[in-house]
Amino acid sequence: MSWSQWILFQLSHCMTRSLWGGSVDRQLPVEPGQGAVIVTNHRSSVDPFFIQLAVGAQLVHWMVAREFMEHPAFAWFLNRAEAIPTNRAGIDTAATKQAIRYASAGALVGMLPEGRINMSSKFLLPVRPGAALIALRANVPLIPCYIDGAPYRKLPYSPFLMTARVRVRVGDPVDATPYRGLANESKAAASLTLEAMRAVARLAGEHSFEPTLAGRRWKPTAEEIAQAMEESDRRKRDSQH
């Protein structure tokens, strides 16, 4: 880490521990200098902060929607964190190649396969196979994690105005051996993605949950996002009564 990244790491670590009560059941099961792809559920704009607890003082290159990378409120931080800008809709070839380069060189890449914050009552939204594709091409482990209790209320900055008690569970690397070298790489990545997200579900105790794949060009409509926000608000009101 550079000096600015080290300072940001220390600040985020203190905030994650004090404001959000973050804890982790174990450290990420990778050797120093070994590349890996991390996948986790997505309930908050600050989910990467919690995964950092399991990583320690090592940079994780997160795939982040391009609009946030270019937003004046977030651009400086995300660029210092060496996040990878990506398009929400479809496959972003440039972002995928960059992630493969990082992982192949022994770095950690973080991905949120749901593609957007899940404010619905569903355990997971439909997922995309990009993380598995990167792990296969870079020949690195795919590691599932589960974040429980992450704070969020509609806006990206809302977690900084909230307290929480967040727990992170780290799973064992998903065995990608059966999928390496298959002629149909897209099918292999899809199967490996579903296996990884089943592992995320098991970490949450959702042993019967069956993940689904999002369409190649899937993108939520404004109506779907508004409905998810209303559903989230309703669940919060119900929990307070």
N, C-alpha and C positions, 0 to 999 in steps of 0.2 A: 504494500500500500504506500501511496505517496503521503506526505505530511497532512495534506488537506483531507484525504480519504481516511487517515487514521483519526483525525479530529472528529469527522462525521461519524465514524464507527463508534467512538467513545460516547458521543452525544446520543446516538440512536440506542446504544446499549443501555445507557442510564435511563432514558425515557421508557424503553420497553420494559425494563425491570420495575421502575417506580410508578409510572403512570398507568401502565397496563398490566402490571403484575405478571409479566411473562416468565414462563419456565419451560424447560425442555426435558424430556425423559432420558435422552442420551445425545451424544455428539454424532455428527454425520459419519457413517461408516465408510470413509475413504482414506487412503493413505495420503500423506503430504505430497503435493505435486501430481496427484492423480486427477485427471479430468472426470467430470460426472455431470449428469443432467438431473436437476431436482424438479419434481412435480408436486404440486399441492393444491388443495381446494382454495377457493377465492371468495372470501366473505368481506374483505375490507381493503381499502386503498393502501394500508400499511402492512399487508401480509408479509412482504419481504423482510421487514424489520424483525418479525418473529422467527423466520427461518434463520436469520443471522445468528440467533442464539445457539443454534445447533452447529454453526459453522465456525464461530470464533472470528479472529482477526484475519479473515481471508475474504477477498473480494468475490462476490457472486454477480455475474453478468445477467441481469434480468431482461427478459424480452418485454418491452413496454410499448404501449400504443403510441404511434408517432405524434399524435396531437398533444400528448403530455410532454414529450421530449421537446416540442417546439413552444410550449406554453411558458410565458414569461415568469409565472410563479413557480414552475417546477424544473425548467430547463437547466439552470445552473446545477442544482443538486443531482439530477439524473445524469448529466454529462460527467460530473465528478465521479459518480458511481459507475461510470462506464456501462450504462444500460444500453441495450440494443434496440433501436427504434424499429417498429414493425407495423404493418398495416393490419387492421382488425379483420378485414374481409379478404378471404382467399389466402393463397400461399404467397408469402413475401420471400422471394428467392434470395435477395441480397441479405436480408436479416438471417435467414437460415444458414447461408454460407458463412456469415460472420460468427454465428453461434458454433458451427462445426469447427471453425478455426480455433476459437477459444477452447473448446472442449478437447480437441486433438492436441493442443499445446499444454494440457494439464490444468486448465482453469475450470471453475464451476460455472454452469449456466443454470439459471432459474427460470422456470416456465409455469404459467397458470393456464392449463389446457382448456378451462371453461371460457377463456377469452374476455370475460367481463365479470364484474362483481355479482355474485349470486345473492339476490335479495328475496328470492322465492322460498317457498316451504320445501322445495325439492332438495334432496341431499346434494346432488351435483347437477349442473346444467349439462347439456350435450357438449362433448369435448372434441378437440381437434388432435390429429396425430403428429403434429410438428415435433413435440418433445421426443417421441420414440424414433422418428426419422433422424433427428440429430444424433441421438445416442447410438443408433445403428451405424450411421456413416462415420462417426468419430470413434467408434469402437470403445465406448465408455459405459459405465454403469448408469442405470436409470433408477433413481432413488425416490420412493414415495414418502410424503410427509402429510400429516393432518394437523390443521390449526383449529383449535376449539376456543370459542369465545371472543373472537376478534371484533373490536368495536367499529361501528359504521352507521351513519345516518345520512344517506342521500348524497352528500357532498364530499369531495376528496379530502378536504381538510378537517372534516367532522371528528375523526378519531382523536385529534389533538385537543379536543374540547371534552373528551369523555374519559372516564376511568373504566377499567375492565379487569378481568382475571383470565388471562390467556394461557392455554396449555398447548405445547407442540409435541406431537408424537412422531418419531422418526422410524421408518421401516427399513427392512433389509433391501439391498439392491434386487431389482427384478431380474430374473435370469433371462437374458436376451439371446442366449446361445441357439435355441431352436429357430430363431428368426434371422440369424445372420446368413448372408449369402443366398437368400431365396430369390428366385427370378422375379417374382412380383413384389417389389420393394414396398409399394404403397399398401398392399394387403398385409404385408408383414408388419409395417408401422402401425396400421390400424389395430391389428390383433394385439401387438405389444402395448399399445396405448390403453386398450380396454383392460388388459391384465394389470397394468400399473395403477389404473384408477380403481380397480377392484381391491388392490392392496391398500390404497388410500381409504376406501370404505371400511375395510377390515380394521384399520387403525382406529377408526371412529366407532367400532362396534357394530357397523352396518353390514353384517355378514351376508345378507340376502340381497343387497343392492346390486343392480345390474346397470352399469354405465352405458350410455349410447353415444354414437358419433354424430357430430354436427355435419351439416352439408358443406361441401367444398367452398361455397360462396356464402355461407350462413352469416347473417348479421341481424341482431335484434332490431325490431321496429320501435319507433318512439312510443307506440301504444303498449308494446310489451314491457318496455322499461318503466313506463308510468304505472302499469298494472303491478309490476314487481315492487315498486316503491310503496304503493298503497297497501299491498299485502304485508310488506315489512312493517309499516307503521301500525297496521291492525294487530299484528302479532305482538308488537311491543306494548300497545295499549292493553291487550288482553293479559299479558304477563304482569302488568302493574296492578291489576284488579283481583 
